[in-house]
Amino acid sequence: MEERELRKHIQEKKMNFLSDRDATASYHKEQKWLKLLAQGRMEELEYPENSFGPENLYTDAVLTYRGDHKQMEYNLVACITLACRPVITAGVDPFEAYRISDIYLQQLSECTELKDMMWVAGTVMGEFNELAKTANPENREASIDVENAKTYICRHLQEKLTMQEVCRAVGVSSGYLSKKFRESGTTFREYVMEERLKRSANLLAQTEEPVSVISDYFSFASPSYFSSCFHRQYQMTPLEYRKRHKFQCN
């Protein structure tokens, strides 16, 4: 479709949208979505098949005259940005919520196909939903001290963390925090290692940084030790993981 015809096509949809739109219904739909996300209950939403297909891109708003791709991109940027708020309200650390949002917004900007864009959106919403589900006070079993410790750990994974340092930051004794970690199903050392490996896996999939750089970034003693820990966690080497999980938009 030529640009002139495309503009006319979108303008017609825009006029229909402005004349027929039920703003109250759109607002209530958005509020229902945000409420379920805050509770980690996104699976209860029922989306019509292909509800984000090109034929449905202009049902809620016309955000651009530059075609379906940009319309989809703007829609999903708005969705991901909005989704961050209820997840933080649910108790997820803002640092972690914004980190995830930034990663997937960057991926979204690289996509050239609508199906890839929808994959990115579905993945980030799934991650947000699981985070909110875990953070929901009704489901949370770990104590607030463990949550504070985990937040501190996630913000300082690049440093050589010790139990004593974290305890000072949280304001509890090492014996008490160690006990609380065990009650939550893990240990301090296991949690730090698991989080470092998760972040390392993310960098392997999202960047071209050498394994040695990623190893050093997360304060592993050596690249060989990092590779050994990574293999134990994921049953593959860092390079095998990168090859299998490298994000690419077609």
Buried (B, 14 or more C-beta within 10 A) or exposed (E): EEEEEBBEBBEEBBEEBEEEEEEEEEEEEBEEBBEBBBBBBBEEEEEEEEEBBEEEBBBBBBBBBBBBBEBBBBBBBBBBEEBBBBBBBBBBBEEBBBBBBEBBBEBBEEBEEBEBBBBBBEBBBEBBBEBBBBBBEEEBEBBEBBBBBBBBBBBBBEEEBEBEBBBEBBEBEBEEBBEBBEEBEBEBEEBBBEBBBEBBBBBBBBEEBEBBEBBBBBBBEEBEEBBEBBBEBBEBBBEBBBEEBEBEBE
